[in-house]
Amino acid sequence: MQGGGPRGYRAAANALAENGDPEMGLHVLERAYAHFVDGEMLEQWAQRIHDFRALYGFAPVWEVADESGEIMGEFYTLSEITAAVNKGKLPTGVLCRRNRVGRWRQVDSALPHAFRRRPAGVGA
């Protein structure tokens, strides 16, 4: 990986944020994350991105994909996900991950509250 490795990316992201451009700092971290292949490093880097987003006031974003990995959409609140489930726009079996990083998980097990209020026969 170019750019001084993980420390270089973190330093660049922090410098950008401290100089008034946290969006670009987040972009640097997300771009760096895309280059990691080691599972442990991915998890550590995902946590850094979650922490950076929280530190600089970025709202969480839930990325949703179908079983083939095709991105179906992004949601910024859990109530948006619940509404999509209740309207039948998100079937059971779709995958999600928080802040566009980390492992993909089944949305119905990762966010079970979104599926509790589903009307009978919707999303089945």
N, CA, C and O atoms as a GROMACS GRO file, in nm:
protein
  496
    1MET      N    1   0.084  -0.115   0.000
    1MET     CA    2   0.000   0.000   0.000
    1MET      C    3   0.090   0.123   0.000
    1MET      O    4   0.188   0.128   0.073
    2GLN      N    5   0.057   0.222  -0.080
    2GLN     CA    6   0.134   0.345  -0.087
    2GLN      C    7   0.087   0.442   0.020
    2GLN      O    8  -0.015   0.419   0.086
    3GLY      N    9   0.161   0.552   0.036
    3GLY     CA   10   0.116   0.659   0.125
    3GLY      C   11   0.160   0.641   0.269
    3GLY      O   12   0.102   0.703   0.358
    4GLY      N   13   0.263   0.556   0.295
    4GLY     CA   14   0.314   0.543   0.430
    4GLY      C   15   0.241   0.441   0.514
    4GLY      O   16   0.259   0.439   0.636
    5GLY      N   17   0.160   0.358   0.454
    5GLY     CA   18   0.089   0.255   0.528
    5GLY      C   19  -0.021   0.312   0.614
    5GLY      O   20  -0.058   0.428   0.600
    6PRO      N   21  -0.074   0.229   0.703
    6PRO     CA   22  -0.187   0.270   0.786
    6PRO      C   23  -0.162   0.398   0.867
    6PRO      O   24  -0.250   0.483   0.877
    7ARG      N   25  -0.043   0.412   0.923
    7ARG     CA   26  -0.014   0.532   1.002
    7ARG      C   27  -0.018   0.657   0.916
    7ARG      O   28  -0.067   0.762   0.959
    8GLY      N   29   0.034   0.646   0.794
    8GLY     CA   30   0.032   0.761   0.703
    8GLY      C   31  -0.109   0.803   0.667
    8GLY      O   32  -0.139   0.922   0.660
    9TYR      N   33  -0.195   0.705   0.644
    9TYR     CA   34  -0.334   0.737   0.613
    9TYR      C   35  -0.406   0.800   0.732
    9TYR      O   36  -0.480   0.897   0.717
   10ARG      N   37  -0.382   0.745   0.850
   10ARG     CA   38  -0.444   0.802   0.970
   10ARG      C   39  -0.396   0.945   0.993
   10ARG      O   40  -0.476   1.034   1.024
   11ALA      N   41  -0.265   0.967   0.977
   11ALA     CA   42  -0.210   1.101   0.997
   11ALA      C   43  -0.270   1.200   0.897
   11ALA      O   44  -0.306   1.311   0.933
   12ALA      N   45  -0.280   1.158   0.772
   12ALA     CA   46  -0.338   1.245   0.668
   12ALA      C   47  -0.484   1.275   0.700
   12ALA      O   48  -0.527   1.390   0.689
   13ALA      N   49  -0.560   1.174   0.739
   13ALA     CA   50  -0.702   1.193   0.771
   13ALA      C   51  -0.718   1.289   0.888
   13ALA      O   52  -0.802   1.379   0.884
   14ASN      N   53  -0.638   1.271   0.992
   14ASN     CA   54  -0.647   1.357   1.109
   14ASN      C   55  -0.606   1.500   1.076
   14ASN      O   56  -0.669   1.595   1.122
   15ALA      N   57  -0.501   1.516   0.995
   15ALA     CA   58  -0.457   1.651   0.956
   15ALA      C   59  -0.565   1.721   0.876
   15ALA      O   60  -0.593   1.839   0.898
   16LEU      N   61  -0.626   1.651   0.784
   16LEU     CA   62  -0.734   1.711   0.706
   16LEU      C   63  -0.849   1.754   0.795
   16LEU      O   64  -0.902   1.864   0.782
   17ALA      N   65  -0.888   1.665   0.887
   17ALA     CA   66  -0.999   1.697   0.977
   17ALA      C   67  -0.967   1.816   1.066
   17ALA      O   68  -1.050   1.904   1.086
   18GLU      N   69  -0.847   1.817   1.120
   18GLU     CA   70  -0.808   1.926   1.210
   18GLU      C   71  -0.795   2.059   1.138
   18GLU      O   72  -0.799   2.165   1.200
   19ASN      N   73  -0.779   2.054   1.007
   19ASN     CA   74  -0.768   2.176   0.927
   19ASN      C   75  -0.899   2.210   0.857
   19ASN      O   76  -0.900   2.285   0.759
   20GLY      N   77  -1.009   2.155   0.908
   20GLY     CA   78  -1.140   2.196   0.860
   20GLY      C   79  -1.202   2.113   0.750
   20GLY      O   80  -1.304   2.152   0.694
   21ASP      N   81  -1.142   1.999   0.717
   21ASP     CA   82  -1.199   1.916   0.610
   21ASP      C   83  -1.215   1.771   0.655
   21ASP      O   84  -1.151   1.681   0.600
   22PRO      N   85  -1.302   1.747   0.755
   22PRO     CA   86  -1.319   1.609   0.801
   22PRO      C   87  -1.378   1.517   0.694
   22PRO      O   88  -1.353   1.396   0.698
   23GLU      N   89  -1.456   1.571   0.600
   23GLU     CA   90  -1.511   1.487   0.493
   23GLU      C   91  -1.399   1.424   0.410
   23GLU      O   92  -1.404   1.305   0.377
   24MET      N   93  -1.298   1.504   0.378
   24MET     CA   94  -1.185   1.451   0.301
   24MET      C   95  -1.104   1.354   0.386
   24MET      O   96  -1.052   1.254   0.336
   25GLY      N   97  -1.094   1.383   0.516
   25GLY     CA   98  -1.025   1.290   0.605
   25GLY      C   99  -1.095   1.155   0.607
   25GLY      O  100  -1.029   1.050   0.602
   26LEU      N  101  -1.227   1.156   0.614
   26LEU     CA  102  -1.304   1.032   0.611
   26LEU      C  103  -1.282   0.961   0.477
   26LEU      O  104  -1.267   0.839   0.473
   27HIS      N  105  -1.281   1.036   0.370
   27HIS     CA  106  -1.258   0.979   0.237
   27HIS      C  107  -1.123   0.908   0.231
   27HIS      O  108  -1.112   0.799   0.174
   28VAL      N  109  -1.020   0.967   0.290
   28VAL     CA  110  -0.887   0.905   0.294
   28VAL      C  111  -0.893   0.771   0.367
   28VAL      O  112  -0.839   0.672   0.319
   29LEU      N  113  -0.960   0.769   0.482
   29LEU     CA  114  -0.970   0.645   0.558
   29LEU      C  115  -1.048   0.538   0.482
   29LEU      O  116  -1.009   0.422   0.481
   30GLU      N  117  -1.157   0.578   0.417
   30GLU     CA  118  -1.238   0.481   0.341
   30GLU      C  119  -1.160   0.427   0.222
   30GLU      O  120  -1.170   0.308   0.191
   31ARG      N  121  -1.084   0.512   0.154
   31ARG     CA  122  -1.003   0.465   0.041
   31ARG      C  123  -0.895   0.368   0.088
   31ARG      O  124  -0.868   0.267   0.022
   32ALA      N  125  -0.834   0.398   0.201
   32ALA     CA  126  -0.732   0.309   0.256
   32ALA      C  127  -0.793   0.174   0.292
   32ALA      O  128  -0.734   0.069   0.265
   33TYR      N  129  -0.911   0.177   0.354
   33TYR     CA  130  -0.980   0.054   0.394
   33TYR      C  131  -0.999  -0.040   0.275
   33TYR      O  132  -0.989  -0.162   0.289
   34ALA      N  133  -1.027   0.017   0.160
   34ALA     CA  134  -1.054  -0.063   0.040
   34ALA      C  135  -0.933  -0.144  -0.005
   34ALA      O  136  -0.947  -0.239  -0.082
   35HIS      N  137  -0.814  -0.109   0.043
   35HIS     CA  138  -0.692  -0.178   0.000
   35HIS      C  139  -0.651  -0.292   0.093
   35HIS      O  140  -0.564  -0.372   0.057
   36PHE      N  141  -0.709  -0.302   0.210
   36PHE     CA  142  -0.671  -0.407   0.304
   36PHE      C  143  -0.734  -0.540   0.264
   36PHE      O  144  -0.847  -0.546   0.217
   37VAL      N  145  -0.659  -0.647   0.284
   37VAL     CA  146  -0.712  -0.781   0.257
   37VAL      C  147  -0.709  -0.868   0.381
   37VAL      O  148  -0.784  -0.965   0.389
   38ASP      N  149  -0.627  -0.835   0.478
   38ASP     CA  150  -0.615  -0.912   0.601
   38ASP      C  151  -0.739  -0.888   0.686
   38ASP      O  152  -0.774  -0.773   0.714
   39GLY      N  153  -0.806  -0.995   0.728
   39GLY     CA  154  -0.929  -0.985   0.805
   39GLY      C  155  -0.914  -0.908   0.935
   39GLY      O  156  -1.000  -0.826   0.968
   40GLU      N  157  -0.807  -0.932   1.009
   40GLU     CA  158  -0.786  -0.862   1.136
   40GLU      C  159  -0.763  -0.713   1.110
   40GLU      O  160  -0.816  -0.629   1.183
   41MET      N  161  -0.684  -0.681   1.009
   41MET     CA  162  -0.658  -0.541   0.977
   41MET      C  163  -0.786  -0.472   0.930
   41MET      O  164  -0.810  -0.356   0.963
   42LEU      N  165  -0.868  -0.543   0.854
   42LEU     CA  166  -0.996  -0.486   0.810
   42LEU      C  167  -1.083  -0.448   0.929
   42LEU      O  168  -1.140  -0.340   0.932
   43GLU      N  169  -1.092  -0.537   1.026
   43GLU     CA  170  -1.175  -0.510   1.144
   43GLU      C  171  -1.120  -0.393   1.224
   43GLU      O  172  -1.197  -0.308   1.272
   44GLN      N  173  -0.987  -0.387   1.240
   44GLN     CA  174  -0.927  -0.275   1.313
   44GLN      C  175  -0.952  -0.144   1.240
   44GLN      O  176  -0.985  -0.042   1.302
   45TRP      N  177  -0.936  -0.146   1.108
   45TRP     CA  178  -0.954  -0.025   1.029
   45TRP      C  179  -1.101   0.017   1.029
   45TRP      O  180  -1.131   0.136   1.034
   46ALA      N  181  -1.191  -0.078   1.022
   46ALA     CA  182  -1.333  -0.047   1.029
   46ALA      C  183  -1.364   0.025   1.159
   46ALA      O  184  -1.440   0.122   1.159
   47GLN      N  185  -1.307  -0.021   1.270
   47GLN     CA  186  -1.329   0.045   1.398
   47GLN      C  187  -1.275   0.188   1.396
   47GLN      O  188  -1.336   0.278   1.453
   48ARG      N  189  -1.160   0.208   1.333
   48ARG     CA  190  -1.104   0.344   1.321
   48ARG      C  191  -1.200   0.435   1.245
   48ARG      O  192  -1.217   0.552   1.280
   49ILE      N  193  -1.261   0.382   1.141
   49ILE     CA  194  -1.355   0.462   1.062
   49ILE      C  195  -1.479   0.493   1.145
   49ILE      O  196  -1.527   0.606   1.143
   50HIS      N  197  -1.531   0.396   1.219
   50HIS     CA  198  -1.645   0.421   1.307
   50HIS      C  199  -1.610   0.531   1.409
   50HIS      O  200  -1.688   0.623   1.432
   51ASP      N  201  -1.491   0.521   1.468
   51ASP     CA  202  -1.448   0.618   1.568
   51ASP      C  203  -1.432   0.758   1.506
   51ASP      O  204  -1.472   0.857   1.567
   52PHE      N  205  -1.373   0.765   1.387
   52PHE     CA  206  -1.353   0.893   1.319
   52PHE      C  207  -1.488   0.958   1.288
   52PHE      O  208  -1.507   1.077   1.310
   53ARG      N  209  -1.580   0.876   1.238
   53ARG     CA  210  -1.714   0.929   1.207
   53ARG      C  211  -1.780   0.986   1.332
   53ARG      O  212  -1.840   1.093   1.327
   54ALA      N  213  -1.768   0.916   1.445
   54ALA     CA  214  -1.828   0.962   1.569
   54ALA      C  215  -1.759   1.089   1.620
   54ALA      O  216  -1.825   1.183   1.663
   55LEU      N  217  -1.627   1.092   1.614
   55LEU     CA  218  -1.550   1.206   1.662
   55LEU      C  219  -1.585   1.334   1.587
   55LEU      O  220  -1.593   1.441   1.648
   56TYR      N  221  -1.606   1.323   1.456
   56TYR     CA  222  -1.632   1.441   1.375
   56TYR      C  223  -1.780   1.460   1.340
   56TYR      O  224  -1.814   1.540   1.253
   57GLY      N  225  -1.866   1.387   1.409
   57GLY     CA  226  -2.010   1.411   1.399
   57GLY      C  227  -2.077   1.362   1.273
   57GLY      O  228  -2.183   1.413   1.236
   58PHE      N  229  -2.019   1.264   1.206
   58PHE     CA  230  -2.085   1.208   1.089
   58PHE      C  231  -2.194   1.112   1.135
   58PHE      O  232  -2.171   1.030   1.224
   59ALA      N  233  -2.310   1.122   1.075
   59ALA     CA  234  -2.418   1.029   1.107
   59ALA      C  235  -2.382   0.890   1.056
   59ALA      O  236  -2.316   0.878   0.953
   60PRO      N  237  -2.424   0.786   1.127
   60PRO     CA  238  -2.399   0.651   1.075
   60PRO      C  239  -2.476   0.630   0.946
   60PRO      O  240  -2.582   0.689   0.924
   61VAL      N  241  -2.423   0.545   0.862
   61VAL     CA  242  -2.491   0.510   0.737
   61VAL      C  243  -2.490   0.357   0.727
   61VAL      O  244  -2.386   0.293   0.746
   62TRP      N  245  -2.605   0.302   0.696
   62TRP     CA  246  -2.617   0.157   0.678
   62TRP      C  247  -2.623   0.129   0.528
   62TRP      O  248  -2.711   0.180   0.458
   63GLU      N  249  -2.530   0.049   0.481
   63GLU     CA  250  -2.527   0.009   0.340
   63GLU      C  251  -2.596  -0.127   0.331
   63GLU      O  252  -2.570  -0.216   0.411
   64VAL      N  253  -2.684  -0.143   0.234
   64VAL     CA  254  -2.761  -0.266   0.218
   64VAL      C  255  -2.734  -0.322   0.079
   64VAL      O  256  -2.732  -0.249  -0.020
   65ALA      N  257  -2.712  -0.454   0.073
   65ALA     CA  258  -2.682  -0.521  -0.053
   65ALA      C  259  -2.761  -0.650  -0.064
   65ALA      O  260  -2.802  -0.708   0.037
   66ASP      N  261  -2.781  -0.694  -0.188
   66ASP     CA  262  -2.846  -0.824  -0.205
   66ASP      C  263  -2.742  -0.934  -0.185
   66ASP      O  264  -2.625  -0.906  -0.160
   67GLU      N  265  -2.785  -1.058  -0.197
   67GLU     CA  266  -2.696  -1.171  -0.169
   67GLU      C  267  -2.578  -1.180  -0.264
   67GLU      O  268  -2.478  -1.244  -0.231
   68SER      N  269  -2.587  -1.117  -0.382
   68SER     CA  270  -2.474  -1.119  -0.476
   68SER      C  271  -2.375  -1.007  -0.447
   68SER      O  272  -2.268  -1.002  -0.509
   69GLY      N  273  -2.408  -0.918  -0.354
   69GLY     CA  274  -2.320  -0.808  -0.320
   69GLY      C  275  -2.354  -0.677  -0.389
   69GLY      O  276  -2.286  -0.576  -0.369
   70GLU      N  277  -2.458  -0.678  -0.471
   70GLU     CA  278  -2.502  -0.555  -0.539
   70GLU      C  279  -2.565  -0.461  -0.437
   70GLU      O  280  -2.658  -0.499  -0.366
   71ILE      N  281  -2.514  -0.337  -0.429
   71ILE     CA  282  -2.565  -0.240  -0.335
   71ILE      C  283  -2.708  -0.201  -0.373
   71ILE      O  284  -2.735  -0.161  -0.486
   72MET      N  285  -2.798  -0.214  -0.276
   72MET     CA  286  -2.940  -0.182  -0.298
   72MET      C  287  -2.974  -0.042  -0.248
   72MET      O  288  -3.074   0.016  -0.290
   73GLY      N  289  -2.893   0.012  -0.158
   73GLY     CA  290  -2.920   0.144  -0.106
   73GLY      C  291  -2.845   0.171   0.022
   73GLY      O  292  -2.777   0.085   0.078
   74GLU      N  293  -2.860   0.295   0.068
   74GLU     CA  294  -2.803   0.338   0.194
   74GLU      C  295  -2.912   0.402   0.278
   74GLU      O  296  -3.001   0.470   0.226
   75PHE      N  297  -2.904   0.381   0.408
   75PHE     CA  298  -3.002   0.434   0.501
   75PHE      C  299  -2.927   0.506   0.612
   75PHE      O  300  -2.823   0.458   0.659
   76TYR      N  301  -2.979   0.621   0.653
   76TYR     CA  302  -2.911   0.702   0.754
   76TYR      C  303  -2.973   0.690   0.892
   76TYR      O  304  -2.916   0.737   0.990
   77THR      N  305  -3.089   0.629   0.900
   77THR     CA  306  -3.150   0.605   1.031
   77THR      C  307  -3.208   0.464   1.032
   77THR      O  308  -3.241   0.408   0.928
   78LEU      N  309  -3.219   0.410   1.151
   78LEU     CA  310  -3.278   0.277   1.162
   78LEU      C  311  -3.427   0.282   1.128
   78LEU      O  312  -3.483   0.182   1.083
   79SER      N  313  -3.491   0.397   1.150
   79SER     CA  314  -3.632   0.408   1.114
   79SER      C  315  -3.651   0.400   0.962
   79SER      O  316  -3.754   0.352   0.916
   80GLU      N  317  -3.553   0.448   0.884
   80GLU     CA  318  -3.561   0.435   0.738
   80GLU      C  319  -3.557   0.287   0.698
   80GLU      O  320  -3.629   0.244   0.608
   81ILE      N  321  -3.472   0.211   0.766
   81ILE     CA  322  -3.462   0.068   0.736
   81ILE      C  323  -3.592   0.000   0.774
   81ILE      O  324  -3.644  -0.082   0.698
   82THR      N  325  -3.646   0.033   0.892
   82THR     CA  326  -3.772  -0.027   0.936
   82THR      C  327  -3.884   0.005   0.838
   82THR      O  328  -3.964  -0.082   0.806
   83ALA      N  329  -3.890   0.129   0.790
   83ALA     CA  330  -3.992   0.168   0.692
   83ALA      C  331  -3.976   0.088   0.563
   83ALA      O  332  -4.075   0.044   0.505
   84ALA      N  333  -3.854   0.071   0.517
   84ALA     CA  334  -3.830  -0.006   0.395
   84ALA      C  335  -3.873  -0.151   0.412
   84ALA      O  336  -3.928  -0.211   0.320
   85VAL      N  337  -3.847  -0.207   0.530
   85VAL     CA  338  -3.889  -0.345   0.559
   85VAL      C  339  -4.041  -0.353   0.559
   85VAL      O  340  -4.099  -0.441   0.497
   86ASN      N  341  -4.105  -0.260   0.629
   86ASN     CA  342  -4.251  -0.262   0.641
   86ASN      C  343  -4.321  -0.242   0.507
   86ASN      O  344  -4.432  -0.292   0.487
   87LYS      N  345  -4.257  -0.171   0.416
   87LYS     CA  346  -4.314  -0.151   0.283
   87LYS      C  347  -4.277  -0.263   0.186
   87LYS      O  348  -4.318  -0.261   0.070
   88GLY      N  349  -4.200  -0.361   0.234
   88GLY     CA  350  -4.161  -0.473   0.149
   88GLY      C  351  -4.048  -0.442   0.053
   88GLY      O  352  -4.024  -0.518  -0.040
   89LYS      N  353  -3.978  -0.332   0.074
   89LYS     CA  354  -3.867  -0.296  -0.014
   89LYS      C  355  -3.738  -0.368   0.021
   89LYS      O  356  -3.647  -0.376  -0.061
   90LEU      N  357  -3.731  -0.421   0.143
   90LEU     CA  358  -3.615  -0.498   0.186
   90LEU      C  359  -3.662  -0.637   0.230
   90LEU      O  360  -3.722  -0.651   0.336
   91PRO      N  361  -3.636  -0.736   0.149
   91PRO     CA  362  -3.675  -0.871   0.190
   91PRO      C  363  -3.577  -0.928   0.292
   91PRO      O  364  -3.465  -0.879   0.306
   92THR      N  365  -3.619  -1.030   0.364
   92THR     CA  366  -3.526  -1.098   0.452
   92THR      C  367  -3.415  -1.156   0.363
   92THR      O  368  -3.438  -1.189   0.247
   93GLY      N  369  -3.297  -1.168   0.420
   93GLY     CA  370  -3.186  -1.224   0.344
   93GLY      C  371  -3.092  -1.118   0.285
   93GLY      O  372  -2.983  -1.152   0.239
   94VAL      N  373  -3.134  -0.990   0.286
   94VAL     CA  374  -3.042  -0.888   0.237
   94VAL      C  375  -2.931  -0.869   0.340
   94VAL      O  376  -2.946  -0.903   0.457
   95LEU      N  377  -2.821  -0.814   0.295
   95LEU     CA  378  -2.704  -0.795   0.379
   95LEU      C  379  -2.687  -0.648   0.413
   95LEU      O  380  -2.732  -0.560   0.339
   96CYS      N  381  -2.624  -0.620   0.526
   96CYS     CA  382  -2.599  -0.481   0.564
   96CYS      C  383  -2.465  -0.471   0.633
   96CYS      O  384  -2.409  -0.569   0.683
   97ARG      N  385  -2.414  -0.348   0.635
   97ARG     CA  386  -2.296  -0.316   0.715
   97ARG      C  387  -2.303  -0.168   0.749
   97ARG      O  388  -2.355  -0.086   0.672
   98ARG      N  389  -2.249  -0.135   0.864
   98ARG     CA  390  -2.254   0.002   0.914
   98ARG      C  391  -2.135   0.083   0.864
   98ARG      O  392  -2.021   0.036   0.867
   99ASN      N  393  -2.162   0.204   0.819
   99ASN     CA  394  -2.061   0.299   0.774
   99ASN      C  395  -1.978   0.250   0.656
   99ASN      O  396  -1.862   0.290   0.640
  100ARG      N  397  -2.036   0.164   0.575
  100ARG     CA  398  -1.974   0.113   0.452
  100ARG      C  399  -1.847   0.031   0.477
  100ARG      O  400  -1.766   0.013   0.386
  101VAL      N  401  -1.831  -0.019   0.599
  101VAL     CA  402  -1.712  -0.099   0.632
  101VAL      C  403  -1.752  -0.218   0.718
  101VAL      O  404  -1.863  -0.224   0.770
  102GLY      N  405  -1.661  -0.311   0.731
  102GLY     CA  406  -1.685  -0.427   0.815
  102GLY      C  407  -1.749  -0.542   0.739
  102GLY      O  408  -1.770  -0.536   0.618
  103ARG      N  409  -1.779  -0.644   0.813
  103ARG     CA  410  -1.839  -0.764   0.755
  103ARG      C  411  -1.984  -0.740   0.718
  103ARG      O  412  -2.056  -0.669   0.788
  104TRP      N  413  -2.024  -0.802   0.608
  104TRP     CA  414  -2.165  -0.801   0.570
  104TRP      C  415  -2.238  -0.899   0.660
  104TRP      O  416  -2.190  -1.010   0.684
  105ARG      N  417  -2.355  -0.857   0.711
  105ARG     CA  418  -2.437  -0.944   0.795
  105ARG      C  419  -2.578  -0.944   0.742
  105ARG      O  420  -2.620  -0.850   0.674
  106GLN      N  421  -2.652  -1.048   0.773
  106GLN     CA  422  -2.793  -1.054   0.736
  106GLN      C  423  -2.866  -0.943   0.809
  106GLN      O  424  -2.856  -0.932   0.931
  107VAL      N  425  -2.939  -0.860   0.736
  107VAL     CA  426  -3.004  -0.744   0.797
  107VAL      C  427  -3.107  -0.787   0.903
  107VAL      O  428  -3.125  -0.717   1.002
  108ASP      N  429  -3.175  -0.897   0.882
  108ASP     CA  430  -3.276  -0.939   0.979
  108ASP      C  431  -3.215  -0.985   1.111
  108ASP      O  432  -3.282  -0.979   1.214
  109SER      N  433  -3.088  -1.031   1.111
  109SER     CA  434  -3.024  -1.066   1.238
  109SER      C  435  -2.943  -0.948   1.293
  109SER      O  436  -2.930  -0.934   1.414
  110ALA      N  437  -2.887  -0.863   1.205
  110ALA     CA  438  -2.811  -0.748   1.251
  110ALA      C  439  -2.902  -0.641   1.309
  110ALA      O  440  -2.865  -0.571   1.404
  111LEU      N  441  -3.022  -0.627   1.253
  111LEU     CA  442  -3.117  -0.525   1.296
  111LEU      C  443  -3.254  -0.589   1.319
  111LEU      O  444  -3.349  -0.557   1.248
  112PRO      N  445  -3.265  -0.679   1.416
  112PRO     CA  446  -3.390  -0.754   1.432
  112PRO      C  447  -3.510  -0.666   1.462
  112PRO      O  448  -3.623  -0.702   1.426
  113HIS      N  449  -3.490  -0.551   1.526
  113HIS     CA  450  -3.603  -0.463   1.556
  113HIS      C  451  -3.671  -0.412   1.430
  113HIS      O  452  -3.790  -0.382   1.432
  114ALA      N  453  -3.597  -0.403   1.319
  114ALA     CA  454  -3.655  -0.357   1.193
  114ALA      C  455  -3.755  -0.459   1.139
  114ALA      O  456  -3.846  -0.424   1.064
  115PHE      N  457  -3.737  -0.584   1.177
  115PHE     CA  458  -3.823  -0.689   1.124
  115PHE      C  459  -3.935  -0.728   1.221
  115PHE      O  460  -4.022  -0.807   1.184
  116ARG      N  461  -3.935  -0.676   1.341
  116ARG     CA  462  -4.040  -0.710   1.437
  116ARG      C  463  -4.176  -0.659   1.396
  116ARG      O  464  -4.277  -0.727   1.416
  117ARG      N  465  -4.180  -0.539   1.338
  117ARG     CA  466  -4.309  -0.476   1.308
  117ARG      C  467  -4.358  -0.506   1.166
  117ARG      O  468  -4.457  -0.448   1.121
  118ARG      N  469  -4.290  -0.594   1.097
  118ARG     CA  470  -4.329  -0.625   0.960
  118ARG      C  471  -4.467  -0.688   0.955
  118ARG      O  472  -4.493  -0.784   1.028
  119PRO      N  473  -4.556  -0.638   0.872
  119PRO     CA  474  -4.688  -0.701   0.857
  119PRO      C  475  -4.675  -0.843   0.804
  119PRO      O  476  -4.579  -0.875   0.734
  120ALA      N  477  -4.769  -0.927   0.838
  120ALA     CA  478  -4.766  -1.066   0.795
  120ALA      C  479  -4.753  -1.073   0.642
  120ALA      O  480  -4.824  -1.004   0.569
  121GLY      N  481  -4.661  -1.158   0.596
  121GLY     CA  482  -4.644  -1.183   0.454
  121GLY      C  483  -4.552  -1.085   0.383
  121GLY      O  484  -4.520  -1.106   0.266
  122VAL      N  485  -4.508  -0.977   0.450
  122VAL     CA  486  -4.421  -0.880   0.384
  122VAL      C  487  -4.276  -0.921   0.406
  122VAL      O  488  -4.236  -0.952   0.518
  123GLY      N  489  -4.198  -0.920   0.300
  123GLY     CA  490  -4.058  -0.953   0.307
  123GLY      C  491  -4.027  -1.100   0.323
  123GLY      O  492  -3.911  -1.137   0.341
  124ALA      N  493  -4.127  -1.183   0.316
  124ALA     CA  494  -4.103  -1.327   0.332
  124ALA      C  495  -4.068  -1.389   0.200
  124ALA      O  496  -4.044  -1.510   0.193
   0.00000   0.00000   0.00000
